[in-house]
Each structure stands twice: as structure tokens, then as C-alpha cells.
Amino acid sequence: MFPYAEATWDVVDGAMFMGWGSALPGLTTAIAAIICVVVLVVGQGSETAKAKRFDK
């Protein structure tokens, strides 16, 4: 449900997303940060392994 009297984006004056005012934004941000770190670690490991093949 739209939280304003009229359903138009003209009345929105700030950030508007699901979970505002609850723990959801912080939780989803934490999950996204963890996923980013995992992807970076896995990617770095993969690239290091590929680079070692050329060092031989």
C-alpha cells in the first residue's frame, strides 16, 4: 500500500524502500556486504591460481 494520501511519486521526498523503519534495511545491507566479500575472496583466489600458471 502506498504510504501517502495520493498514489503519485511527486509526493515522495526521500528514500522509499521496503522495510523502512525495521531491521530489514540493515539486515539486507549486511547480507549484501557478506556476499560482496565472498565474491571478492573467491575471485582473488581464482585469479591468483591463474597467475601462478604463468609464473612457472
C-alpha positions as CSV (number, residue, x, y, z in Angstrom):
1,M,0.0,0.0,0.0
2,F,1.3,3.4,-0.9
3,P,2.0,5.4,2.4
4,Y,0.7,8.7,1.1
5,A,-2.8,10.1,0.5
6,E,-2.4,10.1,-3.2
7,A,-0.6,7.4,-5.3
8,T,1.9,9.6,-7.1
9,W,5.7,9.8,-7.0
10,D,5.5,13.6,-6.8
11,V,4.8,13.4,-3.0
12,V,7.8,11.2,-2.2
13,D,10.6,13.4,-0.8
14,G,13.2,10.9,0.4
15,A,14.3,7.4,0.2
16,M,11.5,4.9,-0.1
17,F,12.1,1.2,0.0
18,M,10.7,-2.0,1.6
19,G,11.4,-2.4,5.3
20,W,11.8,1.2,6.2
21,G,11.7,1.6,10.0
22,S,12.6,-2.0,10.7
23,A,15.7,-4.1,10.8
24,L,15.3,-5.2,7.2
25,P,17.4,-2.5,5.6
26,G,20.3,-3.2,7.9
27,L,19.9,-7.0,7.5
28,T,19.8,-6.8,3.7
29,T,22.8,-4.5,3.7
30,A,24.7,-6.9,5.9
31,I,23.8,-9.8,3.7
32,A,24.9,-7.9,0.6
33,A,28.2,-6.9,2.2
34,I,28.9,-10.6,3.1
35,I,28.1,-11.7,-0.5
36,C,30.4,-9.0,-1.9
37,V,33.3,-10.1,0.4
38,V,32.8,-13.8,-0.5
39,V,32.8,-12.9,-4.2
40,L,36.0,-10.8,-3.8
41,V,37.7,-13.6,-1.9
42,V,36.7,-16.3,-4.4
43,G,37.6,-14.1,-7.3
44,Q,41.0,-13.2,-5.8
45,G,41.7,-16.9,-5.2
46,S,40.8,-17.8,-8.8
47,E,42.9,-15.0,-10.3
48,T,45.9,-15.9,-8.1
49,A,45.7,-19.6,-9.2
50,K,45.5,-18.5,-12.9
51,A,48.5,-16.1,-12.4
52,K,50.6,-18.9,-10.8
53,R,50.3,-20.9,-14.0
54,F,52.1,-18.1,-15.9
55,D,54.9,-17.7,-13.2
56,K,56.2,-21.3,-13.8
